[in-house]
Amino acid sequence: MINSDFALGLHSILLLAAEKDSCLTSSVLSSLLKVHPVRIRKVLSKMKNAGYIESKEGAGGGFFISCNIERVTLKDVYVLTQDDLMKAKCHSCCSSCKIGVNIEKVLDSILSNADEKFQDYLEEYTLKKVLDQMQQM
């Protein structure tokens, strides 16, 4: 399951890419994305640590894009923002239940394979490609 940090991270970095000559504050971004500023700063911090964005302090400061959007893919953003990639979250069962004793191991294997295929698909889309598609609409 994709968490909302992926959508927030992708939305933020695309906004910064579209406004490449400007700095956007976390307050502006949180207002545009309709989330609490602390929540957006958490996602922006991950983006900054990965080198996708930078920040400038002081008057006129904020966040700005610092990566090549032709090289960063949706997979990069996905891996960065997902704490637990597809993982089974099974409730604990009685150890005598013949299904419950193995379901988590089996689902982990299945979901791990699905996640690999999903990431391969996301890797086909760069930030530039997504931005270009959005601007054509």
Contacts in CASP RR format, 6 or more apart in sequence:
PFRMAT RR
TARGET T0000
AUTHOR 0000-0000-0000
METHOD contacts of the structure
MODEL  1
MINSDFALGLHSILLLAAEKDSCLTSSVLSSLLKVHPVRIRKVLSKMKNA
GYIESKEGAGGGFFISCNIERVTLKDVYVLTQDDLMKAKCHSCCSSCKIG
VNIEKVLDSILSNADEKFQDYLEEYTLKKVLDQMQQM
1 86 0 8 1.000
2 78 0 8 1.000
2 82 0 8 1.000
3 81 0 8 1.000
3 82 0 8 1.000
3 83 0 8 1.000
5 42 0 8 1.000
5 43 0 8 1.000
5 46 0 8 1.000
5 81 0 8 1.000
5 82 0 8 1.000
5 83 0 8 1.000
6 77 0 8 1.000
6 78 0 8 1.000
6 81 0 8 1.000
6 82 0 8 1.000
8 33 0 8 1.000
8 35 0 8 1.000
8 39 0 8 1.000
8 40 0 8 1.000
8 43 0 8 1.000
8 81 0 8 1.000
9 43 0 8 1.000
9 44 0 8 1.000
9 46 0 8 1.000
9 47 0 8 1.000
9 77 0 8 1.000
9 81 0 8 1.000
10 74 0 8 1.000
10 77 0 8 1.000
10 130 0 8 1.000
11 33 0 8 1.000
12 29 0 8 1.000
12 33 0 8 1.000
12 40 0 8 1.000
12 43 0 8 1.000
12 44 0 8 1.000
12 47 0 8 1.000
12 53 0 8 1.000
12 63 0 8 1.000
13 47 0 8 1.000
13 52 0 8 1.000
13 53 0 8 1.000
13 65 0 8 1.000
13 72 0 8 1.000
13 77 0 8 1.000
13 127 0 8 1.000
14 127 0 8 1.000
14 130 0 8 1.000
14 131 0 8 1.000
14 134 0 8 1.000
15 24 0 8 1.000
15 29 0 8 1.000
15 32 0 8 1.000
16 24 0 8 1.000
16 53 0 8 1.000
16 63 0 8 1.000
16 64 0 8 1.000
16 65 0 8 1.000
17 65 0 8 1.000
17 69 0 8 1.000
17 127 0 8 1.000
17 128 0 8 1.000
17 131 0 8 1.000
18 131 0 8 1.000
20 64 0 8 1.000
20 65 0 8 1.000
22 64 0 8 1.000
23 55 0 8 1.000
23 56 0 8 1.000
23 60 0 8 1.000
23 61 0 8 1.000
23 62 0 8 1.000
23 63 0 8 1.000
23 64 0 8 1.000
24 62 0 8 1.000
24 63 0 8 1.000
24 64 0 8 1.000
25 61 0 8 1.000
25 62 0 8 1.000
25 63 0 8 1.000
26 37 0 8 1.000
26 40 0 8 1.000
26 41 0 8 1.000
26 44 0 8 1.000
26 62 0 8 1.000
26 63 0 8 1.000
27 37 0 8 1.000
29 40 0 8 1.000
29 44 0 8 1.000
29 63 0 8 1.000
30 36 0 8 1.000
30 37 0 8 1.000
30 39 0 8 1.000
30 40 0 8 1.000
33 40 0 8 1.000
43 81 0 8 1.000
44 53 0 8 1.000
44 55 0 8 1.000
44 63 0 8 1.000
46 80 0 8 1.000
46 81 0 8 1.000
47 53 0 8 1.000
47 80 0 8 1.000
48 54 0 8 1.000
48 55 0 8 1.000
48 63 0 8 1.000
50 76 0 8 1.000
50 80 0 8 1.000
51 66 0 8 1.000
51 67 0 8 1.000
52 65 0 8 1.000
52 66 0 8 1.000
52 67 0 8 1.000
52 72 0 8 1.000
52 76 0 8 1.000
53 63 0 8 1.000
53 64 0 8 1.000
53 65 0 8 1.000
53 66 0 8 1.000
53 67 0 8 1.000
54 63 0 8 1.000
54 64 0 8 1.000
54 66 0 8 1.000
55 61 0 8 1.000
55 62 0 8 1.000
55 63 0 8 1.000
55 64 0 8 1.000
56 62 0 8 1.000
56 64 0 8 1.000
67 127 0 8 1.000
69 126 0 8 1.000
69 127 0 8 1.000
69 128 0 8 1.000
69 131 0 8 1.000
70 126 0 8 1.000
70 127 0 8 1.000
70 128 0 8 1.000
71 126 0 8 1.000
72 126 0 8 1.000
72 127 0 8 1.000
73 122 0 8 1.000
73 123 0 8 1.000
73 124 0 8 1.000
73 125 0 8 1.000
73 126 0 8 1.000
73 127 0 8 1.000
74 122 0 8 1.000
74 123 0 8 1.000
74 125 0 8 1.000
74 126 0 8 1.000
74 127 0 8 1.000
74 130 0 8 1.000
75 119 0 8 1.000
75 120 0 8 1.000
75 122 0 8 1.000
75 123 0 8 1.000
77 127 0 8 1.000
78 119 0 8 1.000
78 122 0 8 1.000
79 85 0 8 1.000
79 119 0 8 1.000
85 112 0 8 1.000
85 115 0 8 1.000
86 111 0 8 1.000
86 112 0 8 1.000
86 114 0 8 1.000
86 115 0 8 1.000
86 118 0 8 1.000
87 108 0 8 1.000
87 111 0 8 1.000
88 103 0 8 1.000
88 104 0 8 1.000
88 107 0 8 1.000
88 108 0 8 1.000
88 111 0 8 1.000
90 100 0 8 1.000
90 103 0 8 1.000
90 104 0 8 1.000
90 107 0 8 1.000
93 99 0 8 1.000
93 100 0 8 1.000
93 101 0 8 1.000
93 103 0 8 1.000
94 100 0 8 1.000
95 101 0 8 1.000
END
